[in-house]
Amino acid sequence: MTIIREGRSGEDVKRLSIMFGLTPRITCDKELVEAIKGYQKSRGLIDDGIFGYKSWKALLIEERYSNNQNGKVVDSDYELFGWLLDCEPEMLKAFVNVESSGSGFLPSRRPVILFESYQFFKNLKNVGIDPYKYIREYSDIITDKWVKNYQGGEKEWLRLEKATKIHKEAAQKSASWGLLQIMGSNYSLAGEKNIEDFVTKMSKDEFTQLSLGIEFIKSRGIVPLMISKDFNGMARIYNGPGYAKNGYGLKLKAEYYKLKRQK
């Protein structure tokens, strides 16, 4: 991705001027800067005339939907976000394949989720609810330590709905969502203002799920590790301290090189 400001030259300047409907130019001039400011202002972005990550992302997503309104993720979407992050598209696809086997929705058209009972325990405490009041009756959705008690598929939604009856926001923050299995409590790192907006967007389509996941990856500082192919470093940040026990680094590495061989 090229950050475009007045005086910057290159093919991406030409590309941007064409996307804005201006006469193609190789150097960013005052006319293009004013067009950038106008676009930024119309999209609620800081209108500083510098076309960086947030501006490119907004414009490329708009262009993508104008060319393909289907929300199903295709290979060109990985290329789009790979260009935006300056990393290989196969690296992004490897994350998706490891986290969700490449599918963000269930047959019911609800997002793929996993409900975390220990996360719910902690989130209840965060909203001032004593989880021990419920732990005996709801031992399948509240635990005071991490346990692998997933039921998978549509049954995860039954667990979430059960938890929602105790506290909706705490419950939604306790599930991991979509193609990249972003924990609801990380909604702000995915670029959303609140959990409600996060869930609404996760429920829209796979492309939006991928977009939220890309924001999370960037926010957590994982991109440099993707570029250097530090698979264990990526997994440590993305999956937490249990990454080695669950082999996430090895899974990412194997999936990445499998995709590279298929190219």
Order of alpha helices (4+ residues) and beta strands (2+ residues): alpha-alpha-alpha-alpha-alpha-beta-alpha-alpha-alpha-beta-beta-alpha-alpha-alpha-alpha-alpha
